[in-house]
């Protein structure tokens, strides 16, 4: 069977599983909708947490970024892995003990302030929509290639699936769907990794075969004029800031934090955090090997290959991916062969490619003349194209597509539930209409989920960058807004509402303004403050948040006695738990 037939078959089967689980686990109450009735086992919650956390950025884009950035791409590995450890050990048990459904609920009750709750609601929605943009772009990339539909149509298909099981099942349906999605995505990631490791290194363990490829890849890079793959080019301060922003951003992401409310006890939250770390480590220890394998195969099969007929002709996968606009070639020297070198192949985006030229290449009128590179590659295709580059069986290629969709949809569902809950529970129930019935609150939650899916679909069609870059912005926003408020709320009895509100507003305002300026308003890398990129500016925003919160708190009245006692109760463990 063809790749497309296999893809239709496997993707349809996985979607049927998701829909079946949603029908089976339909939410009957707000407790089911928000926290799955607090009845999920630690192992199941660990798998759901891993699926929720390993988004399209982890599955699709992280290895792609490492493929191109080499050593510099390690910031994503260190940041996201370290962040989960920070969340599991430092925050999850205390937040679960507090017993509220959402982060805005924690902020509002801990700081005894409706203003703080509203600011947290706005931050949760802002962060979630920034994050979900990356997931929906991942869905569009997968559909545009493997089902050969327009990227807009692919996003709409993904929207429908997420809408069905998120609106019908709420957190209960999402949790058990994410268990299935974790199994699918980890199987889909590991199978091609094992195959390619055997082909390149004769070792079935990718992590073990990784080392033997690095020396070869360094040599290939240097031959083509790139820096050695194992050399870093980012300034040390930017590496530190990006890693820190990703770490504390992970610990402040509302869709991950809420997972620890779905288990019966505080002890179960700790156990499920441990299981999730184990499940996450399987993919994260494999991703660097996948990145190196993909980069090696790409260089060996594309550089120097002829587009026209001949013994060294470009393989069919190249032509197939060309049709998606995610890979392109311009023949600058007129020799009919692809020359892959350092520098931009052309200025602009591949959506505006002109008709094929004399040698069959996509001609680009605005190709720069200051470098010899003739190849454009969207980084988000590296994991998806890797099995085709390695000439693996069609069913493996289709399996990767199903895994990528599972990763994107699992996180998108969790994020959309955060938006839904923030609107229906934190804004409506806890602020505007405290007397609303449970039935009407559940209806409002579902309507909010529908609206959130529509907005997410728009971001999927018009994303602001590569999947992992977009997600990195979300982590920076979470780091600069939620993390200080949560840390001070747990560990400082003196932290008060005035400081929390001022800190969140200043932190997220500064971070968002910096990202907007450099990504949308014409800012250039030579203007970075202290060489810190937009992906790392969340660290500075976090420090500003802490500084403002502590300063304002010192010059304003302390929290009332009952809040101080509440903080003490959160931190002191009980044997019964």
Secondary structure by P-SEA (a helix, b strand, c coil): ccaaaaaaaaaaaaaaaaaaaaaaaccccccccccccccccaaaaaaaaaaaaccccccccaaaaaaccccccaaaaaaaaaaaaaaacccaaaaaaaccccaaaaaaaaaccaaaaaaaaaaaaaaaaaaaaaaaaaaaaaaaccccccaaaaaaaaaaaaaaaaaacaaaaaaaaaaaaaaaaaaaacaaaaaaaaacccccccccccccaaaaaaaaaaaacccccccccccaaaaaaaaaaaaaaaaacccccccccccccaaaaaaaaaaaaaaaaaaaaaaaaaaaaaaaaaaacccccccccccccccaaaaaaaaaccccccccccccbbbbbccccccccccccccccccccccccccccccccccccccccccccccccccccaaaaaaaaaaaaaaaaaaaaaaaaaaaaaaccccccccccccccaaaaaaaaaaaaaaaaaaaaaaaacccccaaaaaaaaaaaaaaccaaaaaaacccccccaaaaaaaaaaaaaaaaaaaaaaccccccccccccccccccaaaaaaaaaaaaaaaaaaacccccaaaaaaaaaaacccccc
